[in-house]
Amino acid sequence: MSENIDENVQHDEILMRVGHMTRLLHDSLRGLGLDKLLERAAEDIPDARDRLDYVAKMSEQAAQRVLNATDLAIPLQESLDVGAKKISSEIYALFAQSASVVQYKQMANQTLGYLTVINTNSLDTNAHLMDIMMAQDFQDLTGQVIKKVTELAQNLERQLVQLLVEYSPEEKKEVTNGLLNGP
């Protein structure tokens, strides 16, 4: 029983000390004018998370659009290939035999019908390719967002390093100063 009381007293003492240290840190930062800097950083971080979430969503949507358009365009192109091979082999077969005028007219009509299919499939394929190209329009926007988030992270890092250097003990400054000059 006395062990539980001792543990509770110790736990409460630790919480009080952490609270006191937190208050002391907060008051020190306010006294140095750094509380505004930390407040601004605390506001910027959720904004950066939202921006990166936006980039992820836009990338996912673009990938879906590209995959869908590709799935639709592939069968169109495959049917053009199959049709062209069929017409070609039938024309060669006509040339190999003594075909009548009627057979040539039938082949001409079949070829004209296939040319209509080529035209339709080409227009549809072009539409799918345009959709693929338009799906990539997010790249410019997301690139700008990524650049802003990167600048925010670099600025925050620079300010934190500067804060550490300015308020570290003198013997630590001499040791770490050389390391901060690296790439």
ROKE-887684 format. One line per field, with one value per residue (C-alpha): x, y, z; residue number from 0. Coordinates in steps of 0.5 Angstrom, whole numbers. Each point is the difference from the previous one (the first is absolute). Layout:
<pts>
east: c(X	...)
north: c(Y	...)
up: c(Z	...)
i: c(NUM	...)
</pts>
This chain:
<pts>
east: c(0	6	3	-6	0	7	-1	-6	4	6	-4	-4	7	3	-7	1	8	-2	-5	5	5	-5	-3	8	1	-6	2	7	-2	-5	5	5	-6	0	-7	-2	4	-2	-7	1	3	-5	-5	4	1	-8	0	6	-3	-7	4	4	-7	-2	6	-2	-7	2	5	-5	-5	5	2	-7	-2	7	-2	-7	1	6	-5	-5	5	4	-6	-1	7	0	-7	4	5	-4	-4	6	3	-7	-1	7	0	-7	3	6	-5	-4	7	2	-6	-4	-5	-6	-2	-6	5	5	-6	-2	7	0	-6	3	6	-4	-4	6	3	-6	2	7	-3	-4	5	5	-5	-1	7	2	-5	3	7	-3	-3	7	3	-5	1	7	-2	0	8	1	-5	3	7	-1	-3	5	5	-3	-1	8	1	-4	4	7	-2	-2	6	5	-4	1	7	1	-3	4	6	-1	-2	4	6	7	3	-5	0	7	-1	-6	2	4	-5	-5	4	-1	-5)
north: c(0	5	-2	2	7	1	-1	4	6	-1	0	6	3	-2	4	6	0	-1	6	4	-1	1	7	2	-2	4	6	0	-1	6	4	-1	2	-7	-2	3	-4	-6	2	1	-6	-4	3	-1	-8	-2	5	-4	-7	2	2	-6	-4	4	-2	-7	0	4	-5	-6	3	1	-7	-3	5	-3	-7	1	3	-5	-6	3	2	-7	-4	5	0	-8	0	4	-4	-7	4	2	-7	-3	5	-1	-7	0	5	-5	-6	4	1	-7	-2	2	4	3	7	-1	-3	6	5	-4	1	7	1	-4	4	6	-2	-2	7	3	-4	3	7	-2	-3	5	5	-4	-1	7	2	-5	3	7	-3	-3	7	4	-5	3	7	-1	0	7	1	-5	2	7	-3	-4	5	5	-6	-1	7	0	-6	3	6	-3	-4	6	4	-6	-1	7	0	-6	3	7	-4	-5	0	3	-7	-3	6	-2	-7	0	7	-4	-5	5	3	-7	-1)
up: c(0	2	-7	-4	4	-1	-8	0	4	-5	-6	2	2	-7	-4	5	-3	-7	1	3	-5	-6	3	1	-7	-3	5	-3	-7	1	3	-6	-5	-3	2	-6	-4	3	-1	-7	-1	4	-5	-6	1	0	-7	-2	1	-3	-6	-1	1	-6	-4	2	-2	-7	-1	1	-4	-6	0	0	-6	-3	1	-2	-6	-2	1	-5	-5	0	-3	-5	-3	1	-4	-6	0	-1	-5	-4	0	-2	-6	-2	0	-4	-5	-1	-1	-5	-4	0	-3	-6	3	-3	0	5	5	-1	1	6	3	-2	4	6	0	0	6	3	-1	3	6	0	0	6	4	-2	3	6	1	-1	6	4	-1	1	7	2	-2	4	6	0	1	8	-1	0	6	4	-2	3	6	1	-1	6	5	-2	2	6	3	-2	3	6	0	-1	6	5	-2	1	7	2	-2	4	6	1	5	-3	1	-5	-5	-1	-1	-5	-3	-6	-1	-2	-5	-4	-6)
i: c(0	1	2	3	4	5	6	7	8	9	10	11	12	13	14	15	16	17	18	19	20	21	22	23	24	25	26	27	28	29	30	31	32	33	34	35	36	37	38	39	40	41	42	43	44	45	46	47	48	49	50	51	52	53	54	55	56	57	58	59	60	61	62	63	64	65	66	67	68	69	70	71	72	73	74	75	76	77	78	79	80	81	82	83	84	85	86	87	88	89	90	91	92	93	94	95	96	97	98	99	100	101	102	103	104	105	106	107	108	109	110	111	112	113	114	115	116	117	118	119	120	121	122	123	124	125	126	127	128	129	130	131	132	133	134	135	136	137	138	139	140	141	142	143	144	145	146	147	148	149	150	151	152	153	154	155	156	157	158	159	160	161	162	163	164	165	166	167	168	169	170	171	172	173	174	175	176	177	178	179	180	181	182)
</pts>
